[in-house]
Amino acid sequence: MNLNQPGIIPGDIYVRVNIKKHNLFVRKGADLVIIKNIKLLEALTGVTMEINHLDNKKYTIATCPGEILANNDFKTAEKLGMPFYNDPMSYGNLIIEFKVDFPKKNTFSKESI
């Protein structure tokens, strides 16, 4: 196969890839990270959330009964991340970071919890 073309100088090809940010997921290697804002009541009594994953499958994630979440707590859903490089049968994890919305001073009401 002759790769020499008249009028074309052989050389390197440079490709620029722009990665668009996702509105829910942040990739950290093979892991996916979600930041979930929850109210104080949810942090104290438990939270159940449905996640629409990148492959359009829906997953329900819930805390254990009686579990209390602190601000910046992490929960891990194993093998719900991205496939590992050169090993498409192994997956990273889905990491959920919880941010607790505390009521503001002097604004305590039923709606704020």
C-alpha positions as CSV (number, residue, x, y, z in Angstrom):
1,M,0.0,0.0,0.0
2,N,1.5,3.3,-1.1
3,L,0.8,6.1,1.5
4,N,2.6,8.7,-0.5
5,Q,0.2,11.1,-2.1
6,P,1.2,13.8,-4.5
7,G,1.2,17.3,-2.9
8,I,0.8,15.8,0.6
9,I,3.6,16.0,3.1
10,P,3.7,13.1,5.5
11,G,3.6,14.0,9.2
12,D,1.9,13.6,12.5
13,I,-1.8,13.9,13.1
14,Y,-3.0,15.9,16.1
15,V,-6.4,15.3,17.5
16,R,-8.1,17.5,20.1
17,V,-10.8,15.9,22.1
18,N,-13.1,18.2,24.1
19,I,-15.0,16.4,27.0
20,K,-18.4,17.8,27.8
21,K,-19.3,18.0,31.4
22,H,-22.2,15.8,32.5
23,N,-24.9,17.5,34.6
24,L,-24.9,14.7,37.2
25,F,-21.8,12.5,37.0
26,V,-18.2,13.4,37.4
27,R,-15.6,10.8,36.3
28,K,-12.7,9.9,38.6
29,G,-10.9,7.2,36.7
30,A,-13.3,4.3,36.4
31,D,-15.4,5.6,39.3
32,L,-18.4,8.0,38.9
33,V,-19.2,10.6,41.5
34,I,-22.5,12.2,42.3
35,I,-23.1,15.1,44.7
36,K,-26.6,14.7,46.2
37,N,-28.1,17.6,48.2
38,I,-30.4,16.4,51.0
39,K,-32.5,18.1,53.6
40,L,-31.8,17.7,57.3
41,L,-34.8,15.5,57.8
42,E,-33.5,13.1,55.1
43,A,-30.1,13.1,56.7
44,L,-31.6,12.1,60.1
45,T,-34.3,9.6,58.9
46,G,-32.9,8.2,55.7
47,V,-33.0,8.9,52.0
48,T,-34.1,7.0,48.9
49,M,-33.2,8.2,45.5
50,E,-33.5,7.0,41.9
51,I,-30.6,7.5,39.6
52,N,-31.0,7.4,35.8
53,H,-27.6,6.0,34.8
54,L,-25.6,6.7,31.7
55,D,-26.9,3.6,30.0
56,N,-30.5,4.8,30.8
57,K,-31.0,2.1,33.4
58,K,-32.7,3.3,36.6
59,Y,-31.2,2.4,40.0
60,T,-32.8,3.0,43.4
61,I,-30.3,3.8,46.1
62,A,-31.3,4.0,49.7
63,T,-29.6,4.4,53.1
64,C,-30.0,1.7,55.7
65,P,-32.8,2.1,58.2
66,G,-31.7,4.2,61.2
67,E,-28.6,5.4,59.4
68,I,-27.8,9.0,60.0
69,L,-25.8,10.9,57.3
70,A,-23.5,13.7,58.1
71,N,-22.5,16.5,55.7
72,N,-20.0,15.2,53.2
73,D,-20.6,11.6,53.9
74,F,-20.0,9.1,51.1
75,K,-21.8,6.0,50.0
76,T,-20.6,3.6,47.4
77,A,-22.6,1.5,45.0
78,E,-20.2,-1.1,43.8
79,K,-19.7,-1.8,40.1
80,L,-22.0,1.0,38.9
81,G,-19.1,3.1,37.5
82,M,-17.3,3.0,34.2
83,P,-15.6,-0.1,32.7
84,F,-11.9,-0.3,33.4
85,Y,-9.4,0.3,30.6
86,N,-8.5,-3.0,28.9
87,D,-11.0,-4.9,31.1
88,P,-14.6,-4.2,29.9
89,M,-15.9,-6.9,32.3
90,S,-14.8,-5.0,35.4
91,Y,-16.4,-1.8,36.5
92,G,-15.6,1.1,38.9
93,N,-17.9,2.3,41.6
94,L,-20.6,4.9,41.9
95,I,-19.8,7.2,44.7
96,I,-22.5,9.4,46.2
97,E,-21.4,12.4,48.3
98,F,-24.2,13.8,50.5
99,K,-24.4,17.5,51.2
100,V,-26.8,18.3,54.0
101,D,-28.8,21.5,53.6
102,F,-29.0,22.8,57.2
103,P,-31.8,25.4,58.0
104,K,-30.6,28.9,58.3
105,K,-30.5,30.7,61.6
106,N,-34.0,31.9,62.7
107,T,-35.7,30.3,59.6
108,F,-36.6,27.0,61.2
109,S,-39.9,25.7,59.9
110,K,-41.5,22.5,58.8
111,E,-40.5,23.2,55.1
112,S,-36.8,23.8,56.0
113,I,-36.3,20.3,57.3
